[in-house]
Amino acid sequence: MIPERRKGIAVLGSTGVIGSLTLEVIAAHADKFRLVSMAAGGNVDKALAQVREFQPDYVCMYDPAAARALEARLDGSEVSHGHDGLIETAVHPDVDMVVVAVSGAVGLMPTLAAIRSGKDIALANKETLVLGGSVVMPEVARHGVKLLPVDSEHSAVFQAARGERKRDLERIVLTASGGPFSRLTLEEMAGITPEQALRHPTWSMGPKITVDSATMMNKGLEIIEAMWLFDMPLDTIEVVVHPQSVVHSLAGFVDGSMLAQLGPADMRIPISYALGYPDRLNCCDQRFDLAGIGMLTFEQPDEKRFPALRLARASAKAGGTAPGVMNAANEVAVDLFLKGRIAFTAIAEVTETVLAAHTVLRTPSLEELLNADTWAREEALCAAGCRR
C-alpha cells in the first residue's frame, strides 16, 4: 500500500502561542502533516529548538539580527528575514496550507501571496481580514482555496454552521470571557498596569492579543472578521460575555434555533480542526464533566467601560479604510501601553482620536489600505504624544 502523502504546512509565527501549539498538533499527527517552512519573530532559542525538532526546508526570522544569530547556530544554514522572508515561507512549493499566526497587520501580505499561490489558509490573525478583507476574500474565491478560521470563536461558528444552508444562518453570537477587568469601575481601570493586563483568566495568548482581550478590542476585531468570513451584515453579529469560556460561540438560524460549539479552553482543538478539515483529529485529552462545570452564564457587555466594541462597530459601519485605521491605531496604542508610556484607558482614547481624524475611502485599493495603515500608525503616535 502506498502511504498517504503528508500535508505540507507553513507556520507564520512559529514561536508564538498559536504557532507553538500548531507544532504540537503537527508532532502528534506526524503521519498526516509535515512542517515544510516556518517563520518566527526574534526568539532565537525557541526557533532553534523548533528547527532541530522539525527539520523544515525553509526558515525565516522576521528580525534581521535574529536571523543572523540563528544562522550562526545552524552551522551556516541560510535563514531569511523580513517581509520577503515571510512571503517566501508562505509560498514554498511544497506547502499545502499556511497557518497565519503572526500578530498584527504584518500577516496581510504573506496571506495574500499564499492565496495567490493556491495555498489553503488556516487563519489565526484577525488583522488580515480587519485591514484587508475587501481584498482577501475575493482572492480566496478567485483562486478556489479554503480559508479556515483558527480563532476559537470563528471556528465555533464554522463548526456549528457546518452542513447548514447559508440562507438559513440568521445571526452569529460571539462569546467573550470578559477578560480580567470585567467588574472594575472606569476609575479603577485607569490604573491598570501591563502586568495586570497580561493575566488572562482563561486563555494563554501572546501579549498583544491578551491586552486586546482585556480592552475587548479583541472581540471588536472578531466582529469585523466574522462579517468577512461568513458574509454576514454587521447588525446580525452579537457579543455576549460568558466568563466560563465553555461555549465558544453560537450560530442562530431563521427558525429561531441556535447551535453552539462547546469545548475545553484549548486552542489545539480549533487548530487541529483547521489542519485536518474535514476530518476531526484526536488532539486533546481533556473531556467535559458537565455536572462539574455547573452553571453557564451570559450577559451583555458594558460598552461604556469597554469602548473598543463601540469603536469597532463604528469602523465596520463606515467600512473602506476605517477598520484598518482602527486596527493600526490600536496596535500602536497597545504597544505604547505595554511599554508603560500610556494608561490602559488611553488605548481606546488614542484609537478613537485617530478614527475621528481619518477621512474614509469607501472602496480602497490594496495600496490605499496599506497607506491608510501607515498613516494611522503615525497619527496614533501623535495622538498619544509619543515618538518612537
Secondary structure, DSSP 8 states (H G I E B T S, - for coil): ------EEEEEESTTSHHHHHHHHHHHHTTTTEEEEEEEESS-HHHHHHHHHHH--SEEEESSHHHHHHHHHHTTT---EEHHHHHHHHHH-TT-SEEEE---SGGGHHHHHHHHHTT-EEEE--HHHHHHHHHHHHHHHHHHT--EEE-SHHHHHHHHHTTTS-GGGEEEEEEEE---TTTT--HHHHTT--HHHHT--SS----HHHHHHHHHTHHHHHHHHHHHHHHT--GGGEEEEE-TT--EEEEEEETTS-EEEEE--S-THHHHHHHHHTTS----------HHHH-----B---TTT-THHHHHHHHHHH-TTHHHHHHHHHHHHHHHHHTTSS-TTHHHHHHHHHHHH----SS--HHHHHHHHHHHHHHHHHHHT---
